[in-house]
């Protein structure tokens, strides 16, 4: 198995290569990697991640909402139909969210519907930091938050998700 490119390689590679490696770090948003490209060279993968997150944090609310709405619902119909991105399928698959029993799927569907109705975007959670019970508990708790709090939580969760994805795509050479 080949190692992913090093940060040094990404700092000096053609833009097309940079975008090929990093374009899927953010769900359906290769433009994030493209917007971070001019900030090269990055001194660390954390600096690369910070530059990418700065792109998101600078978005006006309509653009941020469009980004958030590009995320699949947890245990939603896209998970069961197998139509998510490879990263999302792998992440949700770690808790077998695509294969819930009918009653569990109905519970998650009801939560997804309530959350989307209340906040206008899907519930976003870095599923790799949870088991199924803690993910469900987080979902139930966050339904009571304000919209501003949930926008912040969504960005925090995207930061965690994207940092884990970067760790898979960039070899952090010693």
ABEGO torsion letter per residue (X at the ends): XBBBBBAAAAAABBAAAAAAAAAAABBGBAAAAAAAAAAOBBABAAAAAAAAAAAAAABBAAAAAAAAAABBBBGBAAAAAGABBAAAAAAAAAAGAAABBAAAAAAAAAAAAAAAAAAGBBBBBBAAABBAAAAAAAAAAAAABBAAAAAAAAAAAAAAAAAAAAAAABBBBX
